[in-house]
């Protein structure tokens, strides 16, 4: 699930709706858009004795003539509206100018070679480079821009054999989660005949001999249902180079657990296959292993209870190291000896701290531990016995990622970013604890003109919630500043300071960008996440509403100048708070949102989110979900703020019908002239792999929509 969801059960949700939905002000008498006709069908579902209508069920057939006609008509309406905005072209030009800067991915090394991605600026997809030795000039290893004419085939994942000879890589088309794995000879940059299909949510783990790799795959879905059918029964397979996929043996499968998914890793010494077993997006997992040095060795169940998260970090012989939340809500590092794996024998290497431990790597016989302190990164170093060895000194408050490597390496690479710092790549020498710049982007803007502050506000139940505010220096808190409030709040995913060209343009236009760190995310460990999931999901919406009220009360903005934005789980968030407090916001942009909380589990990988949301199939969770589901809580005659819904026709993560049905329902219910529009991107998916030009066009339309609906003055860049 990327980084996203409640409805109106008459007897159980009334209190929520009455408490959260006050009457919106009378809207100005402007012309109501002529929305395309959307026929209401007779479908009514029975959920545990409760009848729920689903009049737009026909939209779930994406390829029907009726759905195609509606999509075409909606697209025409939206484009006509956006094309009428005079500022659209200037905004798009400025986005293009600023997006044209060199940027790098975090490098990694294998077999003495260094691999990294680079985008010269406006390339549709970043290019993979390799340097064959330290100090050697990098050369192009794989250019995804040559794989399609429109730039919609993207490089999804890479894995290099231990000797640096072979690159296994996966590509996806039009933003789909489905990936095809291929193999390339690093020396001559030519592909072999190897092709692996029907894979998603998997990496490739090479064996030490570089003869092949482990990966996960699904059975081929029925023809025509590739973007809709639920994905179950993943199998862990092994592919030997030069053979057909049909010959790949199944290493592990569990037909008694159709929802188990397997993530393979091979230990640095090559001896063990480590299998992380997950159920959907639940951070709690099992860990199994297989001794690769023993013929026909069984798969051993090492950690057999779904009681915590266990992330394999590395090994020292038969000792396995795990970052875990077992007996540590904020995370700690433990050692488990395969010779005596009983829980009473587990050893603590790094104890729990007040900050959330998000990741640990083992490089140069040093544990590199990445923490979040009030949603900003802090990186500490420890010896293999847990002895503190200092820290990684960061240039400012911000976000890091990377630090991959091996015990035999002397250093590693990482990226640092914040709201006014594009992702800068550093090489970190573990022995000296020094960082040197590998790649530093230069953007055509005065980044020093902006400042960031962090505030803490109080939610409905008294919980203290952090929020970042970024804006041009000298901002006057006169209650009139256009403000864009963004949040996510789910799946243990933290929202931290990152650089964004669209946000930079928004601030150049005089806007305030606000990022609220809601419960449900991973900013403060396991308890913070669990306080915003399942029956506690309303806390997420309360946190967001409180953030909006704080911004208004502290005169950063006003209701008419406050826009809200979120994607995926964040799209659900926007849909839910629009129903609960439509009068609080001046405009809304829910992107690729999970809007039908009663049916999300029936499409593609949606079942994987039931650990986060629950399921309408569960009589205990049905009333909870129905109480906030965006689709089922739209109120006829309410005045909703101007809303731009966005989705993509190839989104096989969050099925597009979520947004289709929501848009039709909201348009039919709208009680005033505020526009309800849906922007449907073709040849795109949930977001990953989207070409640069497509990202620019989408951001331009979003900012143009906000310029018009918030009644902003024309930007001068």
C-alpha positions as CSV (number, residue, x, y, z in Angstrom):
1,X,0.0,0.0,0.0
2,X,1.4,3.4,-0.7
3,X,1.4,5.9,1.4
4,X,-4.5,5.5,2.5
5,X,-10.2,5.2,5.2
6,X,-15.8,5.6,7.1
7,X,-19.9,5.8,6.1
8,X,-23.3,6.5,7.6
9,X,-24.8,3.6,9.5
10,X,-28.0,5.2,10.8
11,X,-27.8,3.8,14.4
12,X,-24.1,3.9,15.0
13,X,-22.6,6.8,13.0
14,X,-25.1,9.5,13.6
15,X,-23.1,10.9,16.5
16,X,-19.9,11.1,14.4
17,X,-21.7,12.9,11.6
18,X,-23.6,15.3,13.8
19,X,-20.5,16.2,15.7
20,X,-18.3,16.6,12.7
21,X,-20.6,18.1,10.0
22,X,-21.8,21.6,10.6
23,X,-23.7,23.5,7.9
24,X,-21.5,25.1,5.3
25,X,-21.9,28.8,4.4
26,X,-24.1,29.6,1.5
27,X,-22.0,29.4,-1.7
28,X,-21.9,32.3,-4.2
29,X,-24.5,32.0,-6.9
30,X,-22.3,30.9,-9.8
31,X,-23.0,28.5,-12.6
32,X,-23.1,24.9,-11.6
33,X,-21.0,22.7,-13.9
34,X,-22.9,20.5,-16.3
35,X,-21.8,17.1,-15.0
36,X,-21.9,14.1,-17.3
37,X,-24.9,11.8,-16.7
38,X,-24.2,8.8,-14.5
39,X,-27.0,6.3,-14.4
40,X,-27.9,5.0,-10.9
41,X,-28.2,1.2,-10.9
42,X,-30.3,-1.0,-8.6
43,X,-27.4,-2.7,-6.7
44,X,-28.0,-3.1,-3.0
45,X,-25.7,-5.2,-0.8
46,X,-26.5,-6.8,2.5
47,X,-23.8,-6.4,5.2
48,X,-24.7,-8.4,8.2
49,X,-28.4,-7.5,7.9
50,X,-27.8,-3.9,6.9
51,X,-28.8,-2.8,3.3
52,X,-26.3,-0.5,1.5
53,X,-26.9,0.8,-2.0
54,X,-24.1,0.9,-4.5
55,X,-25.7,2.6,-7.5
56,X,-22.5,3.1,-9.5
57,X,-21.3,-0.5,-9.2
58,X,-21.2,-0.6,-13.0
59,X,-18.1,1.7,-12.9
60,X,-16.1,-1.3,-11.5
61,X,-16.1,-2.6,-15.1
62,X,-13.4,-0.3,-16.3
63,X,-13.6,-1.5,-19.9
64,X,-17.3,-1.4,-20.4
65,X,-18.7,1.0,-23.0
66,X,-20.7,2.8,-20.3
67,X,-17.7,3.4,-18.1
68,X,-15.5,4.5,-21.0
69,X,-18.1,7.0,-22.1
70,X,-18.4,8.5,-18.6
71,X,-14.7,8.7,-18.2
72,X,-14.3,10.5,-21.6
73,X,-17.1,13.0,-20.7
74,X,-15.6,13.7,-17.3
75,X,-12.2,14.2,-18.8
76,X,-13.6,16.7,-21.3
77,X,-15.3,18.6,-18.5
78,X,-12.2,18.8,-16.3
79,X,-9.9,19.8,-19.2
80,X,-12.3,22.5,-20.2
81,X,-12.3,23.9,-16.7
82,X,-8.5,23.7,-16.3
83,X,-7.9,25.2,-19.7
84,X,-9.9,28.3,-18.8
85,X,-7.5,29.1,-16.0
86,X,-5.1,31.9,-17.3
87,X,-2.3,31.1,-14.8
88,X,-2.1,27.4,-15.8
89,X,0.5,27.9,-18.5
90,X,2.8,30.1,-16.4
91,X,2.6,27.6,-13.5
92,X,3.5,24.8,-15.8
93,X,6.4,26.7,-17.3
94,X,7.8,27.5,-13.8
95,X,7.4,23.8,-12.8
96,X,9.3,22.7,-15.9
97,X,12.1,25.3,-15.3
98,X,12.6,24.2,-11.6
99,X,12.2,20.4,-12.4
100,X,15.1,20.7,-14.8
101,X,17.9,19.9,-12.3
102,X,20.3,17.0,-12.0
103,X,19.4,14.5,-9.3
104,X,20.8,11.1,-8.2
105,X,19.6,8.0,-6.5
106,X,21.5,6.5,-3.5
107,X,24.5,4.5,-4.9
108,X,25.4,1.0,-3.8
109,X,28.3,-1.3,-4.5
110,X,28.7,-4.9,-5.6
111,X,31.8,-6.8,-6.8
112,X,33.9,-3.6,-6.8
113,X,31.4,-1.8,-9.0
114,X,29.3,1.2,-8.0
115,X,25.7,1.6,-9.3
116,X,23.5,4.6,-9.1
117,X,20.6,6.3,-10.9
118,X,20.8,9.8,-12.4
119,X,18.3,12.1,-14.1
120,X,19.7,15.0,-16.1
121,X,16.6,17.0,-15.3
122,X,13.6,16.5,-17.5
123,X,14.3,12.9,-18.6
124,X,11.1,10.9,-18.4
125,X,12.8,8.2,-16.3
126,X,16.1,8.2,-14.4
127,X,19.0,6.3,-16.0
128,X,21.0,3.5,-14.2
129,X,24.8,4.0,-14.3
130,X,27.8,1.9,-13.2
131,X,31.4,2.8,-12.4
132,X,33.6,-0.3,-12.9
133,X,36.1,0.7,-10.3
134,X,36.6,3.4,-7.6
135,X,37.4,6.6,-9.4
136,X,36.4,5.3,-12.8
137,X,34.0,7.3,-15.0
138,X,30.5,6.0,-14.8
139,X,28.8,4.6,-17.9
140,X,25.2,4.0,-18.8
141,X,24.1,0.5,-17.8
142,X,20.3,0.8,-18.4
143,X,18.3,3.6,-19.9
144,X,14.6,3.0,-19.3
145,X,13.8,5.9,-21.7
146,X,14.6,3.6,-24.5
147,X,12.0,1.0,-23.5
148,X,8.9,3.0,-24.6
149,X,8.1,6.0,-26.8
150,X,6.1,7.8,-24.2
151,X,8.3,7.2,-21.2
152,X,5.7,5.1,-19.3
153,X,7.9,2.0,-18.9
154,X,9.8,2.4,-15.7
155,X,12.7,0.7,-13.9
156,X,11.1,-0.7,-10.7
157,X,13.7,-2.6,-8.8
158,X,17.3,-3.8,-9.2
159,X,19.5,-6.5,-7.7
160,X,23.2,-7.1,-8.6
161,X,24.9,-10.4,-8.2
162,X,27.6,-10.7,-5.5
163,X,30.4,-10.7,-8.1
164,X,29.0,-7.6,-9.8
165,X,28.6,-9.4,-13.1
166,X,24.8,-9.6,-13.4
167,X,22.0,-7.1,-13.0
168,X,18.5,-8.4,-12.3
169,X,16.0,-5.7,-12.9
170,X,12.3,-5.3,-13.1
171,X,10.2,-3.0,-15.3
172,X,6.6,-1.9,-15.1
173,X,4.4,-0.4,-17.8
174,X,2.0,2.5,-17.3
175,X,2.4,2.6,-13.6
176,X,1.2,-1.0,-13.0
177,X,2.3,-2.9,-9.9
178,X,2.9,-5.9,-12.2
179,X,6.6,-6.3,-13.0
180,X,8.7,-8.2,-15.5
181,X,12.2,-9.2,-14.3
182,X,15.0,-9.3,-16.8
183,X,18.8,-10.0,-16.5
184,X,21.6,-7.9,-18.0
185,X,25.3,-8.5,-18.3
186,X,27.0,-5.6,-16.5
187,X,30.1,-5.8,-18.6
188,X,28.5,-5.2,-22.0
189,X,25.0,-3.9,-21.0
190,X,23.2,-6.5,-23.0
191,X,20.2,-8.5,-21.8
192,X,20.1,-12.3,-21.6
193,X,17.0,-14.2,-22.7
194,X,15.7,-14.5,-19.1
195,X,12.2,-13.2,-18.5
196,X,10.1,-13.5,-15.3
197,X,6.4,-12.5,-15.4
198,X,3.5,-12.1,-13.0
199,X,5.6,-10.7,-10.1
200,X,4.8,-7.8,-7.8
201,X,5.9,-6.7,-4.3
202,X,9.1,-8.7,-4.5
203,X,12.8,-8.2,-4.8
204,X,15.5,-10.6,-6.2
205,X,18.0,-12.2,-3.8
206,X,21.0,-13.7,-5.6
207,X,22.8,-16.8,-4.3
208,X,26.5,-16.4,-3.5
209,X,27.6,-18.3,-6.7
210,X,25.8,-15.7,-8.9
211,X,24.0,-18.5,-10.8
212,X,20.5,-17.3,-9.9
213,X,18.2,-15.6,-7.5
214,X,15.1,-16.1,-5.3
215,X,11.9,-14.1,-6.1
216,X,8.2,-14.1,-5.4
217,X,5.5,-14.6,-8.1
218,X,1.7,-15.0,-8.4
219,X,-0.2,-17.2,-10.8
220,X,-1.3,-15.5,-14.0
221,X,-4.7,-13.8,-13.4
222,X,-7.7,-14.5,-15.7
223,X,-7.5,-12.7,-19.0
224,X,-9.0,-9.2,-18.8
225,X,-8.8,-9.2,-15.0
226,X,-5.1,-8.3,-14.6
227,X,-5.9,-4.9,-13.1
228,X,-8.8,-6.0,-10.9
229,X,-8.4,-9.6,-9.7
230,X,-7.3,-10.1,-6.1
231,X,-3.7,-11.3,-5.7
232,X,-3.3,-14.4,-3.4
233,X,-1.1,-17.4,-3.1
234,X,2.3,-15.9,-3.7
235,X,5.1,-18.5,-4.2
236,X,8.8,-18.1,-3.5
237,X,10.7,-19.4,-6.5
238,X,14.4,-19.7,-7.6
239,X,15.5,-18.8,-11.1
240,X,18.6,-20.2,-12.6
241,X,20.2,-18.0,-15.3
242,X,19.6,-19.2,-18.8
243,X,16.5,-21.3,-18.0
244,X,12.8,-20.6,-18.7
245,X,10.6,-19.4,-15.9
246,X,8.5,-22.5,-16.3
247,X,11.4,-24.5,-15.0
248,X,11.9,-22.4,-11.8
249,X,11.4,-24.6,-8.7
250,X,9.1,-23.4,-6.0
251,X,11.2,-23.0,-2.9
252,X,8.4,-22.3,-0.5
253,X,4.6,-22.0,-0.7
254,X,1.8,-22.1,1.8
255,X,-1.5,-23.0,0.3
256,X,-3.0,-23.1,3.8
257,X,-2.3,-19.3,4.0
258,X,-3.3,-17.7,0.8
259,X,-2.5,-14.2,2.2
260,X,1.1,-14.9,3.1
261,X,3.7,-13.1,1.1
262,X,7.5,-13.9,1.1
263,X,10.4,-11.5,1.0
264,X,13.7,-13.3,0.4
265,X,17.2,-12.3,1.5
266,X,20.5,-14.2,1.2
267,X,23.0,-13.6,4.0
268,X,26.2,-11.8,3.2
269,X,28.2,-15.1,3.7
270,X,25.9,-16.8,1.3
271,X,24.9,-19.6,3.7
272,X,21.3,-18.8,4.5
273,X,18.2,-17.8,2.7
274,X,16.1,-15.6,5.1
275,X,12.4,-15.4,4.4
276,X,10.3,-12.7,5.9
277,X,6.7,-13.7,5.9
278,X,4.1,-10.9,5.8
279,X,0.3,-10.7,5.7
280,X,-0.5,-7.7,3.6
281,X,0.8,-4.4,5.1
282,X,0.8,-5.5,8.7
283,X,4.2,-4.6,10.0
284,X,4.2,-7.7,12.2
285,X,5.9,-10.7,10.4
286,X,7.4,-14.1,10.7
287,X,10.9,-15.2,9.8
288,X,11.9,-18.5,8.3
289,X,15.3,-19.6,7.0
290,X,16.9,-22.3,4.9
291,X,20.5,-23.5,5.0
292,X,21.8,-23.2,1.4
293,X,24.9,-25.3,2.1
294,X,22.9,-28.4,2.9
295,X,21.2,-30.2,0.0
296,X,17.5,-30.5,0.5
297,X,17.7,-28.5,3.7
298,X,14.2,-27.8,5.1
299,X,12.7,-24.3,5.6
300,X,13.0,-23.7,9.4
301,X,10.4,-21.6,11.2
302,X,12.6,-19.3,13.3
303,X,10.0,-16.7,14.5
304,X,6.6,-18.3,14.4
305,X,4.3,-15.7,15.9
306,X,2.9,-12.5,14.3
307,X,3.6,-10.5,17.5
308,X,6.0,-7.8,16.3
309,X,8.1,-6.5,13.4
310,X,11.3,-8.4,12.7
311,X,13.6,-6.9,10.1
312,X,16.7,-9.0,9.3
313,X,19.8,-6.8,9.5
314,X,22.7,-9.3,9.0
315,X,24.4,-12.2,10.6
316,X,27.6,-13.3,12.3
317,X,27.7,-17.0,11.5
318,X,24.7,-18.5,13.2
319,X,23.8,-15.3,15.0
320,X,21.0,-13.3,13.2
321,X,20.4,-9.7,14.0
322,X,16.9,-8.2,13.8
323,X,15.5,-4.7,14.3
324,X,12.3,-5.5,16.2
325,X,9.4,-4.0,18.0
326,X,9.1,-7.1,20.2
327,X,9.0,-5.8,23.8
328,X,10.0,-2.4,22.4
329,X,7.3,-0.2,20.8
330,X,10.0,2.2,19.5
331,X,12.2,-0.6,18.2
332,X,15.5,-2.1,19.3
333,X,18.2,-4.5,17.9
334,X,18.4,-8.1,19.1
335,X,20.6,-11.1,18.4
336,X,19.1,-14.6,17.9
337,X,21.4,-17.6,17.8
338,X,20.1,-20.4,15.5
339,X,21.6,-22.9,17.8
340,X,19.4,-21.7,20.7
341,X,16.6,-19.6,19.2
342,X,14.3,-19.7,22.2
343,X,13.0,-16.2,23.2
344,X,14.6,-16.4,26.6
345,X,18.0,-16.6,24.9
346,X,17.6,-13.6,22.7
347,X,20.2,-10.9,23.4
348,X,19.6,-7.2,23.2
349,X,22.3,-5.3,21.3
350,X,20.8,-1.8,21.0
351,X,18.2,-0.9,23.6
352,X,15.0,1.0,22.9
353,X,15.3,4.8,22.9
354,X,12.7,7.6,23.2
355,X,12.9,8.1,19.4
356,X,11.6,5.5,16.9
357,X,14.2,3.2,15.4
358,X,13.2,2.9,11.8
359,X,16.1,1.1,10.2
360,X,19.4,-0.6,11.0
361,X,22.1,-1.7,8.6
362,X,25.4,-3.5,9.2
363,X,28.4,-1.9,7.4
364,X,32.1,-2.2,8.2
365,X,31.2,-4.2,11.3
366,X,29.2,-1.2,12.5
367,X,25.4,-1.0,13.1
368,X,24.1,2.2,11.5
369,X,20.8,3.0,13.3
370,X,18.4,5.4,11.8
371,X,15.9,7.1,14.2
372,X,13.1,9.6,13.9
373,X,13.0,12.3,16.5
374,X,9.9,14.4,16.1
375,X,9.7,13.3,12.5
376,X,13.3,14.3,11.6
377,X,16.2,11.9,11.1
378,X,19.0,11.1,13.6
379,X,21.6,8.4,12.8
380,X,23.7,6.7,15.5
381,X,26.5,4.2,15.2
382,X,27.1,1.1,17.4
383,X,29.7,-1.6,17.5
384,X,28.6,-5.2,17.0
385,X,28.4,-5.6,20.8
386,X,26.1,-2.5,21.0
387,X,28.8,-0.1,22.2
388,X,28.0,3.5,21.0
389,X,30.4,4.7,18.3
390,X,29.1,8.2,17.7
391,X,26.7,9.5,15.1
392,X,26.4,10.7,11.5
393,X,26.5,14.5,11.6
394,X,23.7,15.8,9.3
395,X,23.7,19.3,7.8
396,X,20.3,20.3,9.3
397,X,16.9,18.9,10.3
398,X,15.7,16.7,7.6
399,X,15.3,13.2,6.2
400,X,17.9,10.6,5.4
401,X,17.7,7.3,3.5
402,X,20.3,4.8,2.3
403,X,23.2,3.5,4.4
404,X,23.2,0.1,2.7
405,X,26.3,-2.1,2.5
406,X,28.2,-5.1,3.8
407,X,30.4,-5.9,6.8
408,X,33.3,-6.0,4.4
409,X,32.7,-2.5,3.1
410,X,34.5,0.6,4.5
411,X,31.8,3.1,3.7
412,X,28.3,3.6,2.5
413,X,26.1,6.2,0.8
414,X,23.1,8.1,1.9
415,X,20.8,10.9,0.8
416,X,19.8,13.9,2.8
417,X,16.8,16.2,2.1
418,X,14.4,18.7,3.7
419,X,11.8,21.1,2.4
420,X,14.4,23.5,1.0
421,X,17.2,21.1,0.2
422,X,17.0,18.8,-2.9
423,X,18.2,15.3,-2.3
424,X,22.0,15.5,-1.8
425,X,24.0,12.3,-1.9
426,X,26.9,11.7,0.5
427,X,29.5,9.0,0.9
428,X,30.0,8.1,4.6
429,X,33.3,6.7,5.8
430,X,32.5,4.6,8.8
431,X,36.0,4.6,10.4
432,X,36.4,8.4,10.3
433,X,32.7,9.2,10.6
434,X,32.9,11.8,7.9
435,X,30.6,12.5,5.0
436,X,31.7,13.7,1.5
437,X,29.4,15.0,-1.2
438,X,28.8,12.6,-4.1
439,X,26.1,14.5,-5.9
440,X,24.6,17.9,-5.0
441,X,21.7,19.2,-7.1
442,X,21.3,22.8,-8.0
443,X,17.8,24.2,-8.5
444,X,17.1,27.5,-10.3
445,X,15.6,29.1,-7.3
446,X,16.6,31.1,-4.2
447,X,16.1,28.3,-1.7
448,X,17.4,30.5,1.1
449,X,14.3,32.6,0.8
450,X,12.2,30.0,2.6
451,X,12.1,28.9,6.2
452,X,10.7,25.9,8.1
453,X,9.3,25.8,11.6
454,X,7.8,22.9,13.6
455,X,4.8,23.5,15.8
456,X,2.8,21.2,18.1
457,X,-0.9,21.4,18.4
458,X,-3.6,19.6,20.4
459,X,-6.0,17.2,18.8
460,X,-9.6,16.5,19.9
461,X,-8.7,14.0,22.6
462,X,-5.7,16.0,23.9
463,X,-3.0,14.3,22.0
464,X,0.0,16.4,21.1
465,X,0.6,16.3,17.3
466,X,3.6,17.8,15.4
467,X,3.3,19.8,12.1
468,X,5.9,21.3,9.8
469,X,5.3,24.8,8.3
470,X,7.3,26.0,5.4
471,X,6.9,29.4,3.7
472,X,8.7,32.5,2.3
473,X,10.7,34.4,5.0
474,X,8.8,37.5,6.3
475,X,5.4,35.9,6.1
476,X,2.7,37.9,7.8
477,X,0.2,36.0,9.9
478,X,-2.8,38.1,8.8
479,X,-5.2,35.2,8.3
480,X,-5.0,35.6,4.5
481,X,-2.2,33.3,3.3
482,X,-3.1,30.5,0.9
483,X,-2.2,27.3,2.7
484,X,-1.9,23.8,1.5
485,X,-2.3,21.2,4.3
486,X,-1.0,17.7,3.5
487,X,-1.0,14.5,5.6
488,X,-1.2,10.7,5.3
489,X,-1.7,9.1,8.7
490,X,-1.5,5.3,8.1
491,X,0.4,2.1,7.6
492,X,3.2,3.0,10.0
493,X,4.6,5.3,7.3
494,X,6.2,8.4,8.6
495,X,5.9,11.8,6.8
496,X,9.2,13.6,7.1
497,X,10.7,16.8,5.5
498,X,11.5,16.2,1.8
499,X,12.1,18.5,-1.2
500,X,9.3,18.9,-3.7
501,X,9.3,21.2,-6.8
502,X,5.5,21.6,-6.7
503,X,5.7,22.7,-3.1
504,X,8.5,25.1,-3.9
505,X,6.3,26.7,-6.7
506,X,3.4,26.9,-4.2
507,X,5.6,28.8,-1.8
508,X,6.9,31.0,-4.6
509,X,3.2,31.9,-5.2
510,X,2.9,33.1,-1.6
511,X,1.6,29.9,-0.2
512,X,2.3,28.1,3.1
513,X,2.9,24.4,3.0
514,X,1.8,22.5,6.1
515,X,2.7,18.9,6.8
516,X,0.8,17.3,9.7
517,X,2.2,14.2,11.3
518,X,-1.0,12.4,12.2
519,X,-1.5,9.3,14.2
520,X,-1.5,6.1,12.1
521,X,1.9,7.0,10.8
522,X,5.3,5.8,12.0
523,X,6.7,9.0,13.4
524,X,6.6,7.8,17.1
525,X,6.7,4.0,16.9
526,X,4.2,1.2,17.3
527,X,1.7,3.0,19.7
528,X,1.4,6.0,17.4
529,X,0.6,3.8,14.5
530,X,-1.9,1.6,16.3
531,X,-3.7,4.8,17.7
532,X,-4.7,5.5,14.1
533,X,-5.8,2.1,12.7
534,X,-8.8,-0.2,12.8
535,X,-11.4,1.0,15.3
536,X,-9.1,4.0,16.1
537,X,-9.1,5.4,12.6
538,X,-11.2,8.4,13.6
539,X,-8.2,9.7,15.5
540,X,-6.5,10.3,12.2
541,X,-9.4,12.5,10.9
542,X,-9.6,14.3,14.3
543,X,-5.8,15.1,14.1
544,X,-6.2,16.5,10.6
545,X,-9.2,18.6,11.4
546,X,-7.4,20.0,14.5
547,X,-4.4,20.9,12.3
548,X,-6.7,22.9,10.0
549,X,-8.4,24.6,13.0
550,X,-5.0,25.5,14.5
551,X,-3.8,27.1,11.2
552,X,-6.9,29.2,11.1
553,X,-6.9,30.1,14.8
554,X,-3.2,31.1,14.6
555,X,-3.9,33.4,11.6
556,X,-1.7,31.6,9.1
557,X,-4.8,31.3,6.9
558,X,-8.6,31.3,6.7
559,X,-11.2,28.8,5.7
560,X,-11.5,30.3,2.2
561,X,-7.7,30.1,1.7
562,X,-7.1,26.6,3.1
563,X,-6.7,23.8,0.7
564,X,-6.2,20.1,1.7
565,X,-4.3,17.4,-0.2
566,X,-3.5,13.7,0.3
567,X,-2.9,10.6,-1.8
568,X,-3.9,6.9,-1.5
569,X,-4.5,6.5,2.3
570,X,-4.2,10.2,2.3
571,X,-6.9,10.4,-0.4
572,X,-9.2,8.5,2.0
573,X,-8.3,11.0,4.7
574,X,-9.4,13.9,2.5
575,X,-12.6,12.2,1.5
576,X,-13.5,11.5,5.2
577,X,-12.8,15.0,6.5
578,X,-14.7,16.5,3.6
579,X,-17.8,14.6,4.8
580,X,-17.2,15.5,8.4
581,X,-16.3,19.2,8.1
582,X,-17.1,20.5,4.5
583,X,-17.3,24.1,5.8
584,X,-13.7,24.0,7.1
585,X,-11.9,24.0,3.8
586,X,-11.6,26.2,0.8
587,X,-10.6,23.5,-1.7
588,X,-9.7,19.8,-1.7
589,X,-7.5,17.5,-3.8
590,X,-8.0,13.8,-2.9
591,X,-5.6,11.7,-5.0
592,X,-5.8,8.0,-5.9
593,X,-7.9,7.5,-2.7
594,X,-9.4,4.5,-1.1
595,X,-13.0,5.8,-1.1
596,X,-15.2,2.7,-0.8
597,X,-14.3,1.1,2.5
598,X,-16.9,-1.6,2.1
599,X,-15.4,-3.1,-1.0
600,X,-11.6,-2.2,-1.1
601,X,-10.6,-5.7,-0.1
602,X,-12.1,-7.2,-3.3
603,X,-9.7,-5.7,-5.7
604,X,-6.0,-6.5,-6.6
605,X,-4.0,-6.1,-3.4
606,X,-6.7,-4.4,-1.4
607,X,-7.1,-7.4,0.9
608,X,-3.6,-6.6,2.2
609,X,-4.9,-3.5,3.9
610,X,-7.4,-5.3,6.2
611,X,-4.8,-5.4,8.9
612,X,-4.9,-1.6,8.9
613,X,-8.5,-1.0,8.3
614,X,-10.4,-4.1,9.1
615,X,-13.0,-5.6,6.7
616,X,-16.7,-5.1,6.0
617,X,-16.8,-8.9,6.0
618,X,-16.2,-8.7,9.8
619,X,-19.5,-7.8,11.6
620,X,-17.5,-6.0,14.2
621,X,-15.6,-3.8,11.8
622,X,-18.4,-3.1,9.3
623,X,-20.0,-0.4,11.4
624,X,-16.6,1.2,12.0
625,X,-15.8,1.3,8.3
626,X,-19.2,2.5,7.3
627,X,-19.0,5.3,9.8
628,X,-16.2,7.1,7.9
629,X,-16.1,5.6,4.4
630,X,-15.9,8.6,2.0
631,X,-18.3,7.1,-0.6
632,X,-21.1,6.1,1.8
633,X,-21.0,9.3,3.8
634,X,-21.5,11.9,1.1
635,X,-24.6,13.9,2.2
636,X,-27.1,15.0,-0.4
637,X,-27.5,18.8,-0.5
638,X,-24.4,19.6,1.5
639,X,-22.1,22.3,0.1
640,X,-18.8,20.8,-0.5
641,X,-15.7,23.0,-1.3
642,X,-14.3,22.9,-4.8
643,X,-12.8,19.5,-5.2
644,X,-10.4,18.0,-7.8
645,X,-10.3,14.2,-7.5
646,X,-7.3,12.5,-9.3
647,X,-6.8,9.0,-10.3
648,X,-5.2,7.0,-13.2
649,X,-6.6,4.4,-15.6
650,X,-3.9,1.8,-14.9
651,X,-3.9,2.1,-11.1
652,X,-3.9,-1.5,-10.0
653,X,-3.0,-0.7,-6.4
654,X,-6.1,1.4,-5.5
655,X,-8.6,0.4,-8.1
656,X,-9.8,3.5,-10.2
657,X,-13.4,2.7,-9.5
658,X,-12.9,4.0,-6.0
659,X,-12.5,7.5,-7.4
660,X,-15.0,7.0,-10.2
661,X,-17.9,6.1,-7.9
662,X,-16.9,8.8,-5.4
663,X,-16.8,11.5,-8.0
664,X,-20.2,10.5,-9.4
665,X,-21.7,10.4,-5.9
666,X,-20.2,13.8,-4.9
667,X,-21.4,15.5,-8.1
668,X,-24.9,14.2,-7.7
669,X,-25.0,15.3,-4.0
670,X,-23.4,18.7,-4.3
671,X,-25.7,21.3,-3.0
672,X,-24.0,24.4,-4.3
673,X,-22.1,25.6,-7.4
674,X,-18.6,24.7,-6.2
675,X,-17.1,22.4,-8.9
676,X,-16.5,18.7,-8.3
677,X,-14.1,17.5,-11.0
678,X,-12.1,14.3,-11.6
679,X,-8.8,14.2,-13.5
680,X,-8.1,10.8,-14.9
681,X,-4.6,10.2,-16.1
682,X,-4.1,7.7,-18.9
683,X,-1.1,5.3,-19.2
684,X,-0.4,5.8,-15.5
685,X,-0.9,4.0,-12.2
686,X,-0.8,4.7,-8.5
687,X,2.2,7.0,-8.8
688,X,5.4,5.0,-9.1
689,X,7.2,5.2,-12.4
690,X,5.3,8.2,-13.6
691,X,7.2,10.1,-16.3
692,X,8.5,13.5,-15.4
693,X,6.4,15.3,-18.0
694,X,3.3,13.6,-16.6
695,X,4.2,14.6,-13.1
696,X,4.7,18.2,-14.2
697,X,1.3,18.3,-16.0
698,X,-0.5,16.9,-13.0
699,X,1.2,19.3,-10.6
700,X,0.4,22.3,-12.9
701,X,-3.3,21.3,-13.0
702,X,-3.4,20.9,-9.2
703,X,-1.8,24.3,-8.6
704,X,-3.9,26.0,-11.3
705,X,-7.1,24.6,-9.7
706,X,-6.1,25.9,-6.3
707,X,-5.2,29.3,-7.9
708,X,-8.7,29.7,-9.2
709,X,-10.7,28.2,-6.4
710,X,-8.8,30.0,-3.6
711,X,-9.0,33.2,-5.7
712,X,-5.2,33.8,-5.7
713,X,-3.6,36.6,-7.5
714,X,-1.7,35.7,-10.7
715,X,1.8,34.4,-9.8
716,X,4.9,36.4,-10.8
717,X,7.9,34.1,-11.0
